[in-house]
Amino acid sequence: MKKRMVIGFSITLGLAISIYFVADQYIVETKNIHGGMMASYDNYEERLNGSDLVVIAELVDEPENVLTPYGGGYPDGHHVSKIKISQLIKGNNELGQKIIDIREPYYIMEKGLSPGKYDVFYGDYTKMEQGNKYLLFLGWTEKWGQHGIASAHEGKFNLDGKDKVEQKMIQENDKLQKLRKDIFNHEEISKFIE
C-alpha cells in the first residue's frame, strides 16, 4: 500500500513538474515600458539628424538576451542583434556591407515562480525578424561601445512589408503612421521599399 502511494505521488509530482516546464516555455506575456526615456520625431529630417548611423539592414543571427539587474522592480535589459548592412544612408562609410552588433530595445525575463516569461519592450518597439529588410536609425553610446536603435519604435521601419507585427503596431499609432509616411516619401528611402 505504501509503495503504491509513493509511486502514485512520484508520478503525480513528475507530471506536475513536466507541465510547469512546458508552460514555462510557451506562456509569454508582453509588457511595454513607456516613459520620457526617448526622443520623439515628427519628420524624416529630424529623425535623420537624431541618428549617428542610418542603414538598410537585415537580422542575420539569433539575438542574445541581456539582463542587467538592479535593486527592486524589473531588471533593465536589451538584445544584442547582428545585422548585415546592405545600404548606408548616413554614417561611417567603412560600415557599409558589414555585419555589426546593435542593441535592440527589448528583453525577455522569467516570471519568477509563475510559469512563463515576459517579453518587455521599450515604447511600442517590435523586434526585428530574420529574413526581413529594415531601415534602422541608430545612435552610438560610448558607455555601451556600440550602436543601438534610437528612440525604440521610431527607429526601425520594415521595408519589405513582411513584418506583420510592426505593421499592426503602426496601424494603431497615428503619430508613427505620419512619421513613417514622411520617411518613406523621401527619394533616398523610397527606392528601397518593396
N, C-alpha and C positions, 0 to 999 in steps of 0.2 A: 504494500500500500504506500509506504513512504517512498519507495523507489519510483512508483508511478507519479506521485506528486512532484518529486524532484524533476523527473523527465518532463512532465507537463509544464512545470514552471520554467524550465530551461528553454523549452520550445517557444512558450509564450514570450519570454524575455528576448530570445533571439529574433522572433518575428517583430516585436515592438522596436528593437534596435534597427533592424533592417528597414522597416517602414520609415523610421526617423531619418536615416541616412539617405534614403531615396527622396523623401520630401525635402530634405536639406538641399539637394541638388536641383530641384525643379520648382520650388516656390521662390519666386522673385518678386519683390515689391519695389516700385520706383519711387524715389524721393527727389525733389528738386529743391536746391538751396538758392533762394532769391535774396538779393540784398544789394547794397550800394558798392559792391566789390568790383564792378566793371564799368568801363566807359561805354557809352551808347552813341550810335552814329545815325545820321539822317540821310546821307548820300554817299556815293562812290568816292568822291574826293576826300571827304572826312575819313571814311573807312581806310582808304589808301594811305593818307597822311598819318593815321593812327597805328600803322604797322611798320615793322622793320623789314619784313620779308613777305612777299605775296607770291604764291606759286599755284600752279595746277599740278596736282599730285594724286597718287593712289596709295592706299594702305597696302603694305607688302608682307606683313607678318602678323602673328597674333600679338596684340598689345599686352604689356606687362602691367598688372595692377600693383600700385604702390600706395601703401598706407603710412601716414605719419601720425602716430597717436599723440594726443596732448591731454592735459588734465580735464576730465569731465566732458560729457556730451559726445558728439560724433568725432571720430578722428578726421584729419584732413587727408586728402589723397588726390591721386590723378592716375592716368595711364600713360606709360611711355610707349609710343607707337612709332614704328618705322614707316616712313613714306618714301616713295620714289618720285622725285620731281621730274615732270616731263616738260614744263614750261616755267620760266622765271618771268614774273611781271614786274617785281620790284625787289631789289636787294643785291647781295653779293653774287656777281656773275660766276664765281667759282663753284657755287652750289647747284648750278643748272645741271640736269641729268644725273644727279647724285641721289643716294639713299641717305637720309638723315633721321635721327631720333627727334621726336617732338613730344610735348606734353599735351594730352587731351584732358579737358576739364570734367572728368567723371571718375568715379572709383566704385569698387564693389566691396561691401563689408558684410560679415556674418551678422545674423540677428541675435546672437548670443545663444541662450538655451532654447529659444524657439527655433523650429526648423525653418530653413530658408536663408535668403540673402537680400540685402538692399542694393539696388543699383542707384547710386547717388550722383546726380547731375547738377552742375552749376548752371544757374539760369534755366533756360529751356534747351540746353545743348542736347544733341543726339549723337551717339558715337558713330565714327566712320565705319563703313562696311567694306570688306575686301571685294575687289573687282569693280568698284565704283570710282568715278573720276570726280575730284573735288577742287574747288577754288578755296584756298586757305589763306587767311590773313593772320600772320604770325608776329609775335613780339618776342624779343630777346630779353631774357632776365639773367643778369650776371650771377645772382645767387644760385640759380639752377645750372648755369652754364649751358643752356640750350634754349631753343625756341619753343613757344607754346602757342596754342590757338588763342588769339587775342579776343577778348570780350565774348567768350563762350559761343552762344548761338548766333552772334553777329560776326563770327569769324570763320565759319565753314558753310559752303554752299555746294550742293551736289549739282554737277553739270550735265550728267547723262540721264537724269530722270529715273534712275533705278532705286534710289534711296527713298522708299515709301514712308518710313518713319519720319524722316526730315520733312518730306512733303506735307504730311499730316500736321506736323507741328507748325509749319509756316502758314498753312491754311487757317490755323487758329490764332494767328498773331498778326493783326493789321499793320503794326509798325514794321515788323520784319518783312511782310509782303512788299511794302513800299520800298524798303531798303534793297531787297533782292531785285525788284524790278528795275530800280535805278542802276544797280551794279550791272545787271545783265544787259541793259540797254547801251552800255559803253562798248564801242567798237573793239577795243583791245581785249574785252572779255567775251562779247557775243560770238566771236569766231570760234570759241572753244565749246559752246553749248551744243549738245547733241539732241 
